[in-house]
């Protein structure tokens, strides 16, 4: 399957599930991965963090609540996920539409 076709399929699926993502199998699996990732963090976090494939912004919301000094950004391929994440995080995180193959930020930012 071509990369662009795969992206289109993913975009469509995640757009359909954006408002109820947490209740889906993918959302439950993602919650376990996020919990494991958060358990690996030690000490105060500083600087900036980019969540690639941020979905509805659940990991970013947890980080925002626990690390107020951390600059947060999220990237997702699905416009509906971007809408949900932006509603959840407001101005606390910079949420952009795009994919990991072509980040919409300057290098080293």
BELSULTA-V474998 format. One record per residue. RES is the residue in one small letter. PHI is phi as a letter, one per 40 degrees, with the letter a starting at -180 (none if undefined). PSI is psi in radians with two decimals (* if undefined). OMEGA is omega in degrees with one decimal (NA if undefined). Layout:
res = (RES | RES)
phi = (PHI | PHI)
psi = (PSI | PSI)
omega = (OMEGA | OMEGA)
//
This chain:
res = (x | x | x | x | x | x | x | x | x | x | x | x | x | x | x | x | x | x | x | x | x | x | x | x | x | x | x | x | x | x | x | x | x | x | x | x | x | x | x | x | x | x | x | x | x | x | x | x | x | x | x | x | x | x | x | x | x | x | x | x | x | x | x | x | x | x | x | x | x | x | x | x | x | x | x | x | x | x | x | x | x | x | x | x | x | x | x | x | x | x | x | x | x | x | x | x | x | x | x | x | x | x | x | x | x | x | x | x | x)
phi = (none | c | d | c | c | c | c | c | c | c | d | c | c | c | c | c | b | d | c | b | d | d | c | c | d | c | c | c | c | c | c | c | c | c | c | c | c | c | c | c | c | b | g | c | c | b | g | b | b | b | c | c | g | c | f | c | g | c | c | c | c | c | c | c | c | b | b | c | c | c | c | b | a | b | b | a | c | b | d | c | c | c | c | c | c | c | c | c | b | f | c | c | b | c | b | b | c | i | b | c | c | a | c | c | b | c | d | g | c)
psi = (2.33 | 2.67 | -0.79 | -0.65 | -0.75 | -0.72 | -0.73 | -0.74 | -0.78 | -0.78 | -0.81 | -0.79 | -0.80 | -0.55 | -0.76 | -0.54 | 0.07 | -0.79 | -0.26 | 0.49 | -0.74 | -0.48 | -0.15 | 2.88 | -0.79 | -0.71 | -0.69 | -0.70 | -0.76 | -0.67 | -0.69 | -0.70 | -0.70 | -0.73 | -0.77 | -0.72 | -0.75 | -0.59 | -0.38 | -0.26 | 2.34 | 2.57 | -3.07 | 2.37 | 2.39 | 2.84 | -2.36 | 2.65 | 2.31 | 2.18 | 1.82 | 2.18 | 0.79 | -0.25 | -2.36 | 0.21 | 0.37 | -0.81 | -0.76 | -0.68 | -0.70 | -0.78 | -0.71 | -0.69 | -0.55 | -0.32 | 1.35 | -0.38 | -0.20 | 2.25 | 2.27 | 2.50 | 2.60 | 2.59 | 2.34 | 2.71 | -0.30 | 2.08 | -0.64 | -0.62 | -0.69 | -0.75 | -0.81 | -0.79 | -0.72 | -0.72 | -0.71 | -0.70 | -0.30 | -2.31 | -0.01 | -0.42 | 2.57 | 1.92 | 2.22 | 2.65 | 2.32 | -2.97 | 2.89 | -0.30 | -0.27 | 1.44 | 2.37 | 0.62 | 2.74 | 2.60 | 2.52 | 0.34 | *)
omega = (179.8 | -178.4 | -178.9 | 177.3 | 179.0 | 177.8 | 179.3 | 177.4 | 179.1 | 180.0 | -179.6 | -179.4 | -178.5 | 173.8 | -179.0 | -173.4 | -172.0 | -174.4 | 179.5 | -174.4 | -176.6 | -177.2 | -178.6 | 176.0 | 179.6 | 179.2 | 178.5 | 176.5 | 179.0 | 178.9 | 178.0 | 178.8 | 179.1 | 179.0 | 178.8 | 179.6 | 179.6 | 179.6 | -179.8 | -177.8 | 178.9 | 174.9 | 179.5 | 176.0 | 179.3 | 176.6 | -175.1 | 179.2 | 177.2 | 174.7 | 179.1 | -173.1 | -172.6 | 179.6 | -177.5 | 173.4 | -176.7 | 178.5 | 179.3 | 178.7 | 177.7 | 178.3 | 179.2 | -179.0 | -173.8 | -176.7 | -174.1 | -179.0 | -176.2 | 173.7 | -173.9 | 175.3 | 178.1 | -180.0 | 175.3 | -177.2 | -173.9 | 180.0 | -178.8 | 175.3 | 177.7 | 179.2 | -178.4 | 179.9 | 179.7 | 176.0 | -177.3 | -170.4 | -178.5 | -178.4 | -177.7 | 178.8 | 175.4 | -176.0 | -178.5 | 174.9 | 177.7 | 177.5 | -172.6 | 179.6 | -179.7 | -175.8 | -178.7 | 175.7 | 175.1 | 174.6 | 177.5 | 177.9 | NA)
//
